[in-house]
Amino acid sequence: MAGLGVVGLLAVGGCGDEAPPVAKLTAAQVQEQLAEPVAGQPPAARKLEEQAGEVLRGGSDPAKLVETKVGELKGTPVVVNVWADWCQPCKKEMPIFQRVALDQRGKVAFFAVASQAPEAKTVAYLREQIALPYPSVIDEDGKVIEGTGVDGLPKTFFYDRTGKRFVHNGPYETEAALLADIARYAS
């Protein structure tokens, strides 16, 4: 797979007060990279990739759907990004998650939770604004983040191979920062 610029960002990640924005990959670029097979990828992680860009409906209990997905991935590190289409820091970090998820294929599984927004707005945002290489669980009422500390967005859950969870509050501004937390919390 072609490099995604992580090394370059590692070099400049600590410079200045704010990192420059990361460019979004197009839907065609995401699909091209997802089409490349990954040796040893667990079936549950492959299934998530097959649902790239889709919304998963959790009904009245989206937290249970998240728990089920993480359980299906036990033995594989998992990153769950909680976002909303109205959240500017969420939108700014989405290209970072997009690129890192593609870079970490076969090592870490990713999915998202679209929180505190109507399903129709979430679907429109995903269709028109960004091609994610993983699906988003719909959580219109914000149930998934209840009781996880600061209830603002964005929020990221890291699960290690045993299913132990670490919660990160706030946005990621560089690929290097996200990769460092993956190494720290999701290995």
N, C-alpha and C positions, 0 to 999 in steps of 0.2 A: 504494500500500500504506500502511496506517496506520502511524504512527510507533511505535517499540518502546521509547521511553523512554531512548534512548541519551543524548540531550542532558541530561536530568536527572541521569543517573549521571555524566556528565562533570563536572558541577558539584560533586558530592559525593565523587567517586572518591578523592580524597586525604585526606579527613577521617577522623580516628579511626584506631585500630589495625587494625580489621577492618571491611570493608564489610558492610552488612546483606545478608541472603540475598536472592537474586533469585527471584521467584515463577516457577514452571513454567507454561508455557502448556499448556492442555488439548489432547488429541488433535484435538478439533473445531477449535480455534483454529489449530493447526498446519496441518491439512488445508485450512482456509479460505484461509490465506495461500498455501499451495502451489498451490491451484487458480487463483490469479491468474497469468496469463501474464506472462513476462518477455521483453521485446524483446531480441533479439540473444543470448539465452542459448545457449551452445555445446551441441550435441547430447549430448556426454558428461556435461555438468553436469546437463542435463535428465534423462538416464537415472538419475543418482544420486538425484535428487529422486523419480523414479518408484519407487525402492526405499526410500523413507523408512521408517524404523523396522524394516526387515528386517535379517536377519543374512546375511552373505555368507561362505560357507565356503571357506577357503583350502587345505583338505586338509592335507597334511604340510608345506606351505610357504606360510604366510600372508604372509610377507614378500614373496614373489614376487607374490601377488595385490595387495598394496599398491603395489608397483612397477608392476605392469600398470595399475592404476587411475590412478596419477599420470601414467604415460606416455600414457594415453588422453586425459588432460586437459591435455597440454602446450599451452602458449599461454594457459592459464587459471591464475591463482593458486589454490593448493590449501591447505587447512588440514585436518590429520588429528589428531584428538584421541584419545589413547590413554587408556583408562579401564578400570575394573573395578567390578563391583557391590559389592565388599567395601571399596572405597576411599572413605572419607568425603570427602576433598577433591575427588575425582572427582565424586561425587554432588552436592556443593555447587556445582561449576562447570558442571554439565551444563545448567541453565537459561540460563546466560550464553551457552554455545555454541548452544543452541536458538534464542535470540532473535537473536544476531548472525548466525547462518547465514541466518535468514529476512530480516534486514535487508540482508545482502550478496548476496542472490540476483542472478544475472546478472553479478556482479563477481568473486566468489570461490566456488569449489566446496568443499564440506565432505564429509568422511566420517569415520568413527571406526574405532578398533580396540579391540575388547573383549578385554582381555589377562588372562592368568593366572587364569581362572575357567572352570568347566565351561560348556559351551554351553547346557545346560538352564537354569542360573541366569541367564545373560545374557539368554536369550530371555524368561524370566519377568520379569526386571527391566524390560526394554523394553516388554513387554506391560502390566505392572501399574503401573509407577512414572513413566515419562517417555516422551513422544512426540517422538522426534527427527525433524527434517526431512531426514534423510540416513541411509544404512545404516551398519551396523557390521560390520567384518570380524572373524571369530572367530579368536582367537589364544590358545588355551588354555594353551600352554606359554611364552608371553612371547617368542617368537622375534623379533618385530618390533622390540622395544626393545633386543635384544642388541647391544652395541657402540656404543650411542648416548650414552655418558656415564653419568650417574647412572641406574641402572636402576630407580628407584622410579617410582611413579605419583602424580599424572597427569603426562603428558608430551604435548607438542604439537609436531607437525612442520609447518613452513611451507615451501611450495614456491613459488618465484617462477615467472614465465611461462616461463623456460628450464628449469625442473626443479631448480634449485639448492635444496638443503634447508638449513634452519636448525632446530635442535632447542631447544625451551624445556622446561626441567625445572620442575615445580611447578605449583600451581594458579593459575587466574585468579580474582580476587575481584570484578572489575567488568567490565562491558561495555567501558568506556573503555580499560582495560588491554589487553584482547584486540584491540580495534580499533586501538590504537596499534601492537601487534606485527604485525598484518596489514598496516598501512601501511608498517611498517619492513621486514618480511621477505617478504611475499607479493605484492609489486606488480611 
